[in-house]
Amino acid sequence: MGSKFSEVTVSGMLYALFKYEFIEEPAEKNILETLRKVKNVKKCSCVNPIWVAGSVFTGNMFFKCTTGEFDATEDYEIKKALTLYEANIKNKEK
């Protein structure tokens, strides 16, 4: 999936977003709903995995489709999403 993200938990992501007043209360519901979509292998229209951390702001889009950048090393992704991405890849290889 390109450059590696820094891992963050759902609660850690929500704390950071609330602290800097980027989002309001429904964000946790949005993140958990997007994690369910990733688990069910829903993808961005470009056929790449959804960037869950960014989905709070942009909907179901891949990192590059959201930011226009290739390098994700300065950005975060939900740790559970990274685990799901890996599981989806392993299941596809079977």
N, C-alpha and C positions, 0 to 999 in steps of 0.2 A: 504494500500500500504506500510505497514511497518512504519519505523520511518518517522516523519514529516520533510519535507524540510523547509528551510527558504524561504519566499516569496521574489521575486524580479520581477520588471517590465521588459518588453522587453528592453526598453531604458536603464534601470539600468544595466541589464546584458551586453548589448552591450558596454556601457561605460566602465565597468570593464574589459571586454575582450580586447577592443581597448587600454585602458590605459596600460595594461600589455603586449600588442603586441602579444596576443595569436591568434588573428584572423585577417582576412582582411575584406574588404568591403562587400562581398556577404553574410556575416553572418546573417544580418537582414532578407534577403530573405529566407535563410535556416530555421530560427526560425519561420517565419510566415508560411512557407510551412508545417513545422512539426506541428504547431498548427492546421492547417486545417486537417491534417491527424488524430490528436488526436480527433478533433471534429467529424470526421467521424468514430471514434472508431477503427482506425488502431492500432495494437499492435505489440510489439516485438515478435520475433519467439518463445519466452518462454510463450506467451499469456498474459503477463503483460503490463501495459501502457508504452508508450514511455517516456523516460526522455528527455524532450524538451531542457532543458539547456545543456545537454550533447550531444544532437544530432548535435550540431555545429561541434563537433569533431569526433563523432563515427557513425553517422547515426541513424536509427530508432531502438534504443535499450533501454531496461529497465535499471534502475539505477544499479542494481546488476550485470546485464550482461555487463555493461560498466566498472564498477569499481571493481567488485569482492567483494564489501562490502555490508553488510546488513544495516548498520546505515547511514542514510542520514541526520542526524541532523547538520552536519558540511557543508552540501552542499546546493546549491540553486536550485530552480525550478521557472520557469516563472509563475507569479501569474495567468495569464489567463489559463495556462495549469491545474493548481490546480482546478480552477473553472470548467473546462471542465471534469476533472476526476470525480468530484462530480456529475455533471450533467449526465454523462454516467452511473454512479452507480445508480442514481435515476431512470433513464429511464429503466435500466435493471430490477429494482425491480418492475416496473409496469406490 
